[in-house]
Structure formats: C-alpha cells, structure tokens
C-alpha cells in the first residue's frame, strides 16, 4: 500500500470521499411544531403518500396483542411473514426477501451486485432518492436520464445509458411524483434490451392502487423474466409506513444471497405481526383502494376547475401546478401555494428537491381532508 | 475500463466477490417449533440475552397508545428520541445517532469511514459477528486477534494488528460471550496507542448491567477522548430487542455525517415511542438490574456446585463448561448438554459458532427459569 493512502488524523478528512458531499441533514417540522408555529387547532398531512384511512383496526389489535413480545428478538429470516407474502402474491417463498422498508432492499441489492468503482446503476431523473443516495454511499456510479417533458419514460435514452458495467436499472411504476404508469409490455421490452449483467428492478410501491394491475405489472409472470425483480411495500395500501416493512420478489439465487447478507433482525417483531394482520385485512385494503380512487378523482377534477394542470395518476397522489389564475384570481407559484397551505394547516409536498420547482404533489386524503385542501386552495388561488 | 471487468450474464457470477462466500442462511427453530418437535408444554429461552422480566408495562402501554400511528412515517432524524437519550446520558444531542439496532450503527460506521480495498477493521476473535460480516460486505479487510486463554484482552496483540490503514477498532465490554469487563483505564490506554486515523468503538451493549459503570466505561468522559465512540442498545436492559433500537455516542463531526447517510426512516415509530417510554421507566430498569444480579449469582454458584467452570461475568449471561462430573456423574460435552436441555424445553446458546466448542452461554432468566435450568442441568450432568 503506498504511503499516500495512509489515514490522516481523525477528522472529516477520514471520511470516505463519496460520503463527504452528502447534504447535511435537515429535520422537517413535525405536525406538532407546525401546529404551534402557526397557532393552528389542527394540521392535515397530505405530503407523504400515507394511507388516507390510517392504520387498519386489525393491525392495531395485532400490535397491542404483540406489545409484550417487544423484548424478544424476531425469528431470523422472518419465515412466517415470508410464507404469508408468497402465498398472498402466488409466488415462490424462495423469491421473497423482506426488509426494514424497501429502502433496505434497495440498499442491499446495490451492495450485493454492484462493484464500487467498476459498475454503475441507472434510473430516471427525477426518481426515488434512495437509488442515487445508496449508490453513492456504496461508491457506485449513478446515472440518471431525464424524463420526457410530459413525465413519460424515454426508454431509448434509458437503455442508452446502460453498458457492460450496469448492475442495476431502477424503474418506479406508478412513478413518483408524476403518477405515470407505463403498460407492462413496455417493461417487457425494456427487460429484453438491457445488457446481460443488469437486473431490472421495478419498484411497484404504488402498484396496489392501479385498477388493472395485470396490464401494468410483471409480478405475476416473473418466472418468464429471469432478469427482473419487483419491489413492494406495506407502507402505502397496507398502512404501515412507520413500522418499516418492504420486500423484493427476486430471482431465487439472488434472494438466497440477500438473506445471507441481510442483518438477521432488521425487520422488527411488531412490523412482522402487523404485516401478517394487514395481509388478512382485505376489507381495509378494499376500503382504502375505494377511498383513494374516489378521492383522486375528486381532487383531480376540483384542481382542474381551479385552473391547475394535473397529471394523470393511477396512484394515491397527484402532481399538479397552478397554471392560470381563473376568474380574476392572482398568479400563484407552487412555492407560495405550498407555504400558504402550510400556514392554514395543510401540508403538501413541494417538488423543488426533485428539480420540479413549478410543481407540487398532494397525497389523497380522506373525504374531509380532501375537501379542506380544495377549499383552502380555492381561497389561495382565487382570493 | 478493461474488457475483463464486463459483467457476465445474470447469475451468481454477478455477485460481488466478497458476497459469494457468505454462509447460507439457516433459520433457527422458533419456540413454537421446539415445543412441537419435542412435545413440550412450555419452552424457556435463555439463549439471546433478552430481558428476564420481559417488556416493561409502561412500554407496552406506549406501544398500544401509538399503534394507530403505524401508518405515519417517523419524523426523520428522530429528534425527540435523540434529545431524550442525550439528556438521560448527560451528553450533547449532537453526538447521538440512533439506528435500527446497534447493527445499523456498526454498519454505517464502516461504510462512512473505511475505504474498500484500502482500509481495515480490527477486533478480537471471537467477537460480535456483525463487526466482521459488515466489514466483509463493505469489501473492507477484517483482522481479528485471538483473546487470551482466560478470555481477557491481549492489548499488545490487538494494537499490533493496527496500522496506518486501520479505520475502526471494535472492543465489546462487557465482552460477549465471556462476560469479561476490563477497567476503563485499559480502554484509555488503548485509545492513546491506536494509530491516528483509527476510531476506537467501544460496544457497551451490556454495560447497563455493570455495578460500577464509572470504573468500566468512558461514556461520561468522551469529551476527553476525541477518537472514541460508544455504542449502546435498548435491546437488553430496556427490553426492546424485537423493536430494534440502538445508538452511538460519537464525535460530533462523525455523528453529523452518520445522519447525512442514514436512511431517514430506519428507526420505526413504535421503537421511538417505546424507547421514550423505556427511558421514563426507572422502576423497570432497577428491577431488571436487581433480577439479573441475583440471578447471575444464583446461577454461577449452582453451576459451580455442579462441577462446571463458570467465567466471571458482570453482564446478563454466563459462559460455562461442564468440566468434571462430580458425585459419580457422567462426563457430558457442551453439545450434549445443549441438546438435552433443548429436549427438555430450555434453550441455551452453544458457542461452536464462536469457535468455543467446549463452552455454552446461558442468559440470566427470571427466578422460575433459572431454577428450572439448574434442576435440568443437574439431572443431565448427574443422572
């Protein structure tokens, strides 16, 4: 080892080079802090694509019933949960790997497959920040090709950025924040065009909200696509965002090595109990799907009536921008709309961090929340 | 990039080289499976150093009260929990980083500080498997120097394996599985002898059980040791093993970068609520410390009376081996003792995976569990 690689005295100079340019952490305000700052009686959060109906009553009961087991380590490998997920999806158990949120699965895929300084990971720009952040943390090059102007996927450009060192290609469908959902045939075509050593990872965090899933997901036919993996999560439809439970359906050989390298207890015991209960609660899921479909339609219609441009969405959120101020309304930027809603107790998501400064994203809430959001947006845009 | 680094067709040949020799995952039997296999009415687990009193009643109440919030993402950065931990310990908040168990903190320390293929990580052999496993997963060399024959720490040999590329030195105290706990003065001396670029990470997962902590921990004096970090956990004394909550008290600049790189939601909302409640429950902790001290003394005394060699321990477990068969008893190996106890419904920990085939480890249980374990061990060793 040559002398110039010797470690300097302990200081930020000791950090791995790729770590040094990670942005400082900025904590968002909590609901309580917003309530206090603006003197509000209540605050409505429509910013994180959480379940509009909250936590399923069956799940809450399961959590309480298992609270006394918090002192026990989980059974490593989470065999009961894996079997239940596999049965629910109709896939082989040996394909399923659960993680502390999909975040852990994304990270582990990169760590297991991509060689630092040699391989690369590709995605669209913008896309879920974890793909790029975890690649950088791994010392793996991250390449992102811009979406089309209408937020559809430019497949040719996507494939063009891949090469013999592309380990992973991440595609999110329905896409976040746009809501765009390509037909499954396009994903099939993509899988056929990627280099031989590249795994196509289709992140279907929001697929549960799509009406015709067979037309948009490859999950039911993975046996025919040996280079495709699908990610899903309990955070949205299943209402378990805070408990952290995501999973991948992977080629068997890869699932095997993911289990070999995943820390044995990363999925907590209450996430496991809650996940099992959530799989049983078909009523809650049906109610959620119905509430999201109705709420989405209501919000899209009302926002368009207020002169906003709203992207089509099959998910539990809408991306929109205030374009024209109708009926004598004043022009309002996305940033101002976000801030004025915040002052009035409704949190939506500004998209500056996605490079989309003109746009905002609103999660579908419950009926009361949706109505309040529209009423306040009308006030702000039309005085 | 030369042609021979091109990725092969998707197959196990695509795995990073350091991943390929990870052992296949073998799920341990659950308590239910053991009960069924041996036709037992009850099974007692004294294998994982869990809290002998279970989960605190205050914690259980907090979990139930927060069950309805499972659908919400945690506030990223866990600011309330970090403040509460810092206050409890009397350290600056800016030094505290919480993780999905200490496992996540260990992993992140390696990822942030150690350059793959350049730096190394040092520890003792045997030591907590995560130090070595996560180093390997990161492509970082792991060096482990054997403990002394009496399981004390050979400091000279430990320091001798460090060099200008040593990024991290892990020391566990009280040590697991031996229970050995060096005086704080020895850790001070170690900190002064390590190379300038090396962080000494003192893993104090079991320090809460030590009677005179000031004499064994540097936690209260970290300001004087800029190259020392301390890890602690809610898994043992606080009874939250299954919820996953550990933390590091680190140099501030390092804590800052750990937060920059830690996924924002890795600590789940119920772990946060439970951790806050556990910090409040001094009564439960006092009871646990008392139960562990009394149980440890009882077990050590009884095992010695049965002709076992028992290592001194300040922790919530004991390492021992059946040496002489007294009073006409038959010689029994550690393996046989483990298996016969299992058949009778008591799970202890064989130490073959630590390279200590003659030894076993028993966690201190509650009074009933301790008595049952001793009664069965007497039967097995003395017919």
HADDOCK unambig.tbl for C-alpha pairs under 7 A between the chains (distance, minus, plus):
assign (segid A and resid 6 and name CA) (segid B and resid 164 and name CA) 5.05 0.50 0.50
assign (segid A and resid 6 and name CA) (segid B and resid 165 and name CA) 5.59 0.50 0.50
assign (segid A and resid 7 and name CA) (segid B and resid 164 and name CA) 5.81 0.50 0.50
assign (segid A and resid 7 and name CA) (segid B and resid 165 and name CA) 5.78 0.50 0.50
assign (segid A and resid 7 and name CA) (segid B and resid 197 and name CA) 4.98 0.50 0.50
assign (segid A and resid 8 and name CA) (segid B and resid 196 and name CA) 6.80 0.50 0.50
assign (segid A and resid 8 and name CA) (segid B and resid 197 and name CA) 5.33 0.50 0.50
assign (segid A and resid 9 and name CA) (segid B and resid 196 and name CA) 4.66 0.50 0.50
assign (segid A and resid 9 and name CA) (segid B and resid 197 and name CA) 4.58 0.50 0.50
assign (segid A and resid 10 and name CA) (segid B and resid 196 and name CA) 6.20 0.50 0.50
assign (segid A and resid 10 and name CA) (segid B and resid 197 and name CA) 4.74 0.50 0.50
assign (segid A and resid 10 and name CA) (segid B and resid 198 and name CA) 6.68 0.50 0.50
assign (segid A and resid 10 and name CA) (segid B and resid 227 and name CA) 6.73 0.50 0.50
assign (segid A and resid 12 and name CA) (segid B and resid 253 and name CA) 6.62 0.50 0.50
assign (segid A and resid 14 and name CA) (segid B and resid 113 and name CA) 6.29 0.50 0.50
assign (segid A and resid 14 and name CA) (segid B and resid 197 and name CA) 6.84 0.50 0.50
assign (segid A and resid 15 and name CA) (segid B and resid 112 and name CA) 5.86 0.50 0.50
assign (segid A and resid 15 and name CA) (segid B and resid 113 and name CA) 4.86 0.50 0.50
assign (segid A and resid 16 and name CA) (segid B and resid 112 and name CA) 5.83 0.50 0.50
assign (segid A and resid 16 and name CA) (segid B and resid 113 and name CA) 5.53 0.50 0.50
assign (segid A and resid 16 and name CA) (segid B and resid 114 and name CA) 6.55 0.50 0.50
assign (segid A and resid 16 and name CA) (segid B and resid 115 and name CA) 6.02 0.50 0.50
assign (segid A and resid 19 and name CA) (segid B and resid 112 and name CA) 6.32 0.50 0.50
assign (segid A and resid 22 and name CA) (segid B and resid 260 and name CA) 5.95 0.50 0.50
assign (segid A and resid 22 and name CA) (segid B and resid 261 and name CA) 6.82 0.50 0.50
assign (segid A and resid 23 and name CA) (segid B and resid 260 and name CA) 6.10 0.50 0.50
assign (segid A and resid 24 and name CA) (segid B and resid 260 and name CA) 5.36 0.50 0.50
assign (segid A and resid 25 and name CA) (segid B and resid 259 and name CA) 6.21 0.50 0.50
assign (segid A and resid 25 and name CA) (segid B and resid 260 and name CA) 5.14 0.50 0.50
assign (segid A and resid 27 and name CA) (segid B and resid 76 and name CA) 6.03 0.50 0.50
assign (segid A and resid 27 and name CA) (segid B and resid 77 and name CA) 6.05 0.50 0.50
assign (segid A and resid 30 and name CA) (segid B and resid 75 and name CA) 6.44 0.50 0.50
assign (segid A and resid 50 and name CA) (segid B and resid 71 and name CA) 6.31 0.50 0.50
assign (segid A and resid 50 and name CA) (segid B and resid 72 and name CA) 6.34 0.50 0.50
assign (segid A and resid 51 and name CA) (segid B and resid 71 and name CA) 6.32 0.50 0.50
assign (segid A and resid 54 and name CA) (segid B and resid 71 and name CA) 5.52 0.50 0.50
assign (segid A and resid 55 and name CA) (segid B and resid 68 and name CA) 5.49 0.50 0.50
assign (segid A and resid 55 and name CA) (segid B and resid 69 and name CA) 6.77 0.50 0.50
assign (segid A and resid 55 and name CA) (segid B and resid 70 and name CA) 6.08 0.50 0.50
assign (segid A and resid 55 and name CA) (segid B and resid 71 and name CA) 5.22 0.50 0.50
assign (segid A and resid 60 and name CA) (segid B and resid 67 and name CA) 5.19 0.50 0.50
assign (segid A and resid 60 and name CA) (segid B and resid 68 and name CA) 6.06 0.50 0.50
assign (segid A and resid 63 and name CA) (segid B and resid 64 and name CA) 6.82 0.50 0.50
assign (segid A and resid 63 and name CA) (segid B and resid 67 and name CA) 6.22 0.50 0.50
assign (segid A and resid 64 and name CA) (segid B and resid 63 and name CA) 6.83 0.50 0.50
assign (segid A and resid 64 and name CA) (segid B and resid 64 and name CA) 4.83 0.50 0.50
assign (segid A and resid 67 and name CA) (segid B and resid 60 and name CA) 5.20 0.50 0.50
assign (segid A and resid 67 and name CA) (segid B and resid 63 and name CA) 6.23 0.50 0.50
assign (segid A and resid 68 and name CA) (segid B and resid 55 and name CA) 5.49 0.50 0.50
assign (segid A and resid 68 and name CA) (segid B and resid 60 and name CA) 6.06 0.50 0.50
assign (segid A and resid 69 and name CA) (segid B and resid 55 and name CA) 6.77 0.50 0.50
assign (segid A and resid 70 and name CA) (segid B and resid 55 and name CA) 6.07 0.50 0.50
assign (segid A and resid 70 and name CA) (segid B and resid 239 and name CA) 6.97 0.50 0.50
assign (segid A and resid 70 and name CA) (segid B and resid 240 and name CA) 5.24 0.50 0.50
assign (segid A and resid 70 and name CA) (segid B and resid 241 and name CA) 6.44 0.50 0.50
assign (segid A and resid 70 and name CA) (segid B and resid 242 and name CA) 4.87 0.50 0.50
assign (segid A and resid 70 and name CA) (segid B and resid 243 and name CA) 5.76 0.50 0.50
assign (segid A and resid 71 and name CA) (segid B and resid 50 and name CA) 6.32 0.50 0.50
assign (segid A and resid 71 and name CA) (segid B and resid 51 and name CA) 6.32 0.50 0.50
assign (segid A and resid 71 and name CA) (segid B and resid 54 and name CA) 5.51 0.50 0.50
assign (segid A and resid 71 and name CA) (segid B and resid 55 and name CA) 5.20 0.50 0.50
assign (segid A and resid 71 and name CA) (segid B and resid 235 and name CA) 6.98 0.50 0.50
assign (segid A and resid 71 and name CA) (segid B and resid 239 and name CA) 4.43 0.50 0.50
assign (segid A and resid 71 and name CA) (segid B and resid 240 and name CA) 4.51 0.50 0.50
assign (segid A and resid 71 and name CA) (segid B and resid 241 and name CA) 4.95 0.50 0.50
assign (segid A and resid 71 and name CA) (segid B and resid 242 and name CA) 5.60 0.50 0.50
assign (segid A and resid 72 and name CA) (segid B and resid 50 and name CA) 6.32 0.50 0.50
assign (segid A and resid 72 and name CA) (segid B and resid 241 and name CA) 5.50 0.50 0.50
assign (segid A and resid 72 and name CA) (segid B and resid 242 and name CA) 4.98 0.50 0.50
assign (segid A and resid 73 and name CA) (segid B and resid 241 and name CA) 5.19 0.50 0.50
assign (segid A and resid 73 and name CA) (segid B and resid 242 and name CA) 4.29 0.50 0.50
assign (segid A and resid 74 and name CA) (segid B and resid 242 and name CA) 5.66 0.50 0.50
assign (segid A and resid 75 and name CA) (segid B and resid 30 and name CA) 6.44 0.50 0.50
assign (segid A and resid 76 and name CA) (segid B and resid 27 and name CA) 6.03 0.50 0.50
assign (segid A and resid 77 and name CA) (segid B and resid 27 and name CA) 6.05 0.50 0.50
assign (segid A and resid 100 and name CA) (segid B and resid 266 and name CA) 6.83 0.50 0.50
assign (segid A and resid 112 and name CA) (segid B and resid 15 and name CA) 5.86 0.50 0.50
assign (segid A and resid 112 and name CA) (segid B and resid 16 and name CA) 5.85 0.50 0.50
assign (segid A and resid 112 and name CA) (segid B and resid 19 and name CA) 6.33 0.50 0.50
assign (segid A and resid 113 and name CA) (segid B and resid 14 and name CA) 6.27 0.50 0.50
assign (segid A and resid 113 and name CA) (segid B and resid 15 and name CA) 4.86 0.50 0.50
assign (segid A and resid 113 and name CA) (segid B and resid 16 and name CA) 5.55 0.50 0.50
assign (segid A and resid 114 and name CA) (segid B and resid 16 and name CA) 6.56 0.50 0.50
assign (segid A and resid 115 and name CA) (segid B and resid 16 and name CA) 6.03 0.50 0.50
assign (segid A and resid 164 and name CA) (segid B and resid 6 and name CA) 5.07 0.50 0.50
assign (segid A and resid 164 and name CA) (segid B and resid 7 and name CA) 5.83 0.50 0.50
assign (segid A and resid 165 and name CA) (segid B and resid 6 and name CA) 5.61 0.50 0.50
assign (segid A and resid 165 and name CA) (segid B and resid 7 and name CA) 5.80 0.50 0.50
assign (segid A and resid 196 and name CA) (segid B and resid 8 and name CA) 6.81 0.50 0.50
assign (segid A and resid 196 and name CA) (segid B and resid 9 and name CA) 4.66 0.50 0.50
assign (segid A and resid 196 and name CA) (segid B and resid 10 and name CA) 6.18 0.50 0.50
assign (segid A and resid 197 and name CA) (segid B and resid 7 and name CA) 5.00 0.50 0.50
assign (segid A and resid 197 and name CA) (segid B and resid 8 and name CA) 5.34 0.50 0.50
assign (segid A and resid 197 and name CA) (segid B and resid 9 and name CA) 4.57 0.50 0.50
assign (segid A and resid 197 and name CA) (segid B and resid 10 and name CA) 4.72 0.50 0.50
assign (segid A and resid 197 and name CA) (segid B and resid 14 and name CA) 6.84 0.50 0.50
assign (segid A and resid 198 and name CA) (segid B and resid 10 and name CA) 6.69 0.50 0.50
assign (segid A and resid 227 and name CA) (segid B and resid 10 and name CA) 6.75 0.50 0.50
assign (segid A and resid 235 and name CA) (segid B and resid 71 and name CA) 6.96 0.50 0.50
assign (segid A and resid 239 and name CA) (segid B and resid 70 and name CA) 6.97 0.50 0.50
assign (segid A and resid 239 and name CA) (segid B and resid 71 and name CA) 4.44 0.50 0.50
assign (segid A and resid 240 and name CA) (segid B and resid 70 and name CA) 5.23 0.50 0.50
assign (segid A and resid 240 and name CA) (segid B and resid 71 and name CA) 4.50 0.50 0.50
assign (segid A and resid 241 and name CA) (segid B and resid 70 and name CA) 6.43 0.50 0.50
assign (segid A and resid 241 and name CA) (segid B and resid 71 and name CA) 4.92 0.50 0.50
assign (segid A and resid 241 and name CA) (segid B and resid 72 and name CA) 5.50 0.50 0.50
assign (segid A and resid 241 and name CA) (segid B and resid 73 and name CA) 5.19 0.50 0.50
assign (segid A and resid 242 and name CA) (segid B and resid 70 and name CA) 4.87 0.50 0.50
assign (segid A and resid 242 and name CA) (segid B and resid 71 and name CA) 5.59 0.50 0.50
assign (segid A and resid 242 and name CA) (segid B and resid 72 and name CA) 4.98 0.50 0.50
assign (segid A and resid 242 and name CA) (segid B and resid 73 and name CA) 4.29 0.50 0.50
assign (segid A and resid 242 and name CA) (segid B and resid 74 and name CA) 5.65 0.50 0.50
assign (segid A and resid 242 and name CA) (segid B and resid 268 and name CA) 5.44 0.50 0.50
assign (segid A and resid 242 and name CA) (segid B and resid 269 and name CA) 5.11 0.50 0.50
assign (segid A and resid 243 and name CA) (segid B and resid 70 and name CA) 5.75 0.50 0.50
assign (segid A and resid 243 and name CA) (segid B and resid 268 and name CA) 4.96 0.50 0.50
assign (segid A and resid 243 and name CA) (segid B and resid 269 and name CA) 6.12 0.50 0.50
assign (segid A and resid 243 and name CA) (segid B and resid 270 and name CA) 6.92 0.50 0.50
assign (segid A and resid 244 and name CA) (segid B and resid 268 and name CA) 6.13 0.50 0.50
assign (segid A and resid 253 and name CA) (segid B and resid 12 and name CA) 6.62 0.50 0.50
assign (segid A and resid 259 and name CA) (segid B and resid 25 and name CA) 6.21 0.50 0.50
assign (segid A and resid 260 and name CA) (segid B and resid 22 and name CA) 5.97 0.50 0.50
assign (segid A and resid 260 and name CA) (segid B and resid 23 and name CA) 6.13 0.50 0.50
assign (segid A and resid 260 and name CA) (segid B and resid 24 and name CA) 5.39 0.50 0.50
assign (segid A and resid 260 and name CA) (segid B and resid 25 and name CA) 5.14 0.50 0.50
assign (segid A and resid 261 and name CA) (segid B and resid 22 and name CA) 6.84 0.50 0.50
assign (segid A and resid 266 and name CA) (segid B and resid 100 and name CA) 6.84 0.50 0.50
assign (segid A and resid 268 and name CA) (segid B and resid 242 and name CA) 5.44 0.50 0.50
assign (segid A and resid 268 and name CA) (segid B and resid 243 and name CA) 4.96 0.50 0.50
assign (segid A and resid 268 and name CA) (segid B and resid 244 and name CA) 6.13 0.50 0.50
assign (segid A and resid 269 and name CA) (segid B and resid 242 and name CA) 5.10 0.50 0.50
assign (segid A and resid 269 and name CA) (segid B and resid 243 and name CA) 6.12 0.50 0.50
assign (segid A and resid 270 and name CA) (segid B and resid 243 and name CA) 6.92 0.50 0.50
